Amino acid sequence: MDQHANLLSDYGAIQDLLRRTRRVAVLGMRPESKANKPAHYVPAALIEMGLEIIPVPVVDRDVATILGRPVYHSLAAVPGPIDLVNVFRRPEDLPAHLDDMLAARPYAVWFQSGIRHSAVAAELARAGIKVVQSRCLMVDYRHFLAERG
């Protein structure tokens, strides 16, 4: 398998990924008390756009629910298949989450705007997981829905 084919940057490939995305685990999601943070308002907007969101907070580990949804403390603990992991973590924190991402076996991992880590992305791609780096899922999904009409 060509791992480079799993590193998505072309908008057509990203559209194909968004077309098949329904269930999104949000690594680093923030609770309502941090509603001004992208790690809260981006997943909230994605819910409004029709996606199923699964909170996987990292910092706020004492909350039981976020946006009315039960919280999981690792990606591997999320029951059922995950289409996409939306990552809100600093690039230097990503290696610590690699094993959890691999164990969860999502179809794809999406690093939010400003988040890039070539080594982690390459490991995920080698494992057959699609990877998008440094893009905003909310912006791209809104654009995708608008194009679909």
C-alpha positions as CSV (number, residue, x, y, z in Angstrom):
1,M,0.0,0.0,0.0
2,D,1.2,3.5,-0.9
3,Q,1.1,5.3,2.4
4,H,1.4,8.7,0.6
5,A,-2.0,8.1,-0.9
6,N,-3.3,8.2,2.7
7,L,-1.9,11.8,3.2
8,L,-4.8,13.9,1.9
9,S,-4.2,17.4,0.7
10,D,-6.1,17.5,-2.6
11,Y,-9.6,18.9,-2.1
12,G,-11.2,16.2,-4.2
13,A,-9.8,13.5,-1.9
14,I,-10.9,15.6,1.1
15,Q,-14.5,15.8,-0.4
16,D,-14.5,12.0,-0.8
17,L,-13.5,11.7,2.9
18,L,-16.2,14.1,4.0
19,R,-18.8,12.3,1.9
20,R,-18.3,9.1,3.9
21,T,-17.9,10.8,7.3
22,R,-20.8,10.4,9.8
23,R,-19.3,9.6,13.2
24,V,-16.5,11.8,14.5
25,A,-14.6,11.3,17.7
26,V,-13.1,14.7,18.9
27,L,-9.8,14.2,20.7
28,G,-9.2,17.2,23.0
29,M,-12.8,18.4,23.0
30,R,-13.6,21.1,25.5
31,P,-16.8,21.3,27.7
32,E,-19.4,24.1,27.7
33,S,-17.3,26.1,30.3
34,K,-14.8,26.6,27.4
35,A,-17.5,27.4,24.7
36,N,-15.2,30.2,23.3
37,K,-12.5,27.6,22.3
38,P,-12.4,26.0,18.9
39,A,-12.3,22.6,20.6
40,H,-15.9,23.3,21.8
41,Y,-17.5,25.4,19.1
42,V,-16.2,23.4,16.1
43,P,-17.8,20.2,17.3
44,A,-20.9,22.0,18.3
45,A,-21.2,23.4,14.7
46,L,-20.6,19.9,13.3
47,I,-23.5,18.6,15.4
48,E,-25.7,21.3,13.9
49,M,-24.5,20.2,10.4
50,G,-25.7,16.6,11.1
51,L,-22.6,14.7,12.2
52,E,-22.5,12.4,15.2
53,I,-19.9,13.8,17.7
54,I,-18.2,11.7,20.4
55,P,-16.3,13.7,23.0
56,V,-12.8,12.5,24.0
57,P,-11.5,15.3,26.3
58,V,-7.9,15.3,27.4
59,V,-7.7,18.2,29.8
60,D,-11.2,18.3,31.2
61,R,-11.3,14.7,32.4
62,D,-13.8,15.3,35.2
63,V,-16.8,16.0,32.9
64,A,-19.3,13.2,32.2
65,T,-21.0,14.7,29.2
66,I,-20.2,17.5,26.7
67,L,-23.1,18.8,24.5
68,G,-25.3,16.1,26.0
69,R,-23.1,13.3,24.7
70,P,-21.2,10.8,27.0
71,V,-17.5,11.4,27.3
72,Y,-14.8,8.7,26.6
73,H,-11.3,9.0,28.0
74,S,-9.5,7.3,25.1
75,L,-10.3,6.8,21.5
76,A,-9.9,3.0,21.9
77,A,-12.7,3.1,24.5
78,V,-15.2,4.5,22.0
79,P,-17.7,1.7,21.1
80,G,-18.3,1.0,17.4
81,P,-16.5,2.3,14.3
82,I,-15.1,5.8,14.1
83,D,-15.1,7.4,10.7
84,L,-12.9,10.3,11.7
85,V,-10.9,11.5,14.6
86,N,-10.9,15.3,14.8
87,V,-7.7,16.3,16.7
88,F,-7.5,19.4,18.9
89,R,-4.0,18.9,20.4
90,R,-0.8,20.8,20.1
91,P,1.6,19.2,17.6
92,E,4.1,18.3,20.3
93,D,1.4,16.4,22.2
94,L,0.4,14.2,19.2
95,P,3.0,11.4,19.6
96,A,1.5,10.6,23.1
97,H,-1.8,9.9,21.3
98,L,-0.5,7.8,18.4
99,D,-1.0,4.4,20.1
100,D,-4.6,5.4,21.0
101,M,-5.3,6.6,17.5
102,L,-3.9,3.3,16.0
103,A,-5.8,1.2,18.5
104,A,-9.1,2.9,17.6
105,R,-8.6,2.2,13.9
106,P,-10.6,5.1,12.5
107,Y,-11.0,5.5,8.8
108,A,-9.3,8.9,9.0
109,V,-7.6,11.4,11.4
110,W,-8.0,15.1,10.9
111,F,-5.6,17.6,12.5
112,Q,-7.3,20.9,13.0
113,S,-5.9,24.2,11.5
114,G,-2.3,24.9,12.6
115,I,-1.7,21.3,13.7
116,R,0.9,19.3,11.7
117,H,3.1,16.4,12.7
118,S,4.8,14.6,9.8
119,A,6.0,11.6,11.8
120,V,2.6,10.9,13.4
121,A,0.9,11.5,10.1
122,A,3.3,9.0,8.4
123,E,2.7,6.4,11.1
124,L,-1.1,6.7,10.7
125,A,-0.8,6.6,6.9
126,R,1.4,3.5,7.1
127,A,-1.3,1.8,9.1
128,G,-3.8,2.5,6.3
129,I,-5.5,5.5,8.0
130,K,-6.3,8.6,5.9
131,V,-4.8,11.8,7.3
132,V,-5.6,15.5,6.8
133,Q,-3.3,18.1,8.4
134,S,-3.8,21.8,9.3
135,R,-7.4,22.3,8.0
136,C,-10.6,23.2,9.8
137,L,-13.2,20.5,9.7
138,M,-16.0,22.9,10.4
139,V,-15.0,25.2,7.5
140,D,-14.4,22.3,5.0
141,Y,-17.6,20.4,6.0
142,R,-19.7,23.6,5.7
143,H,-18.2,24.2,2.3
144,F,-18.8,20.5,1.3
145,L,-22.5,20.8,2.4
146,A,-23.0,24.0,0.5
147,E,-21.6,22.4,-2.7
148,R,-24.0,19.5,-2.3
149,G,-26.9,21.9,-2.2
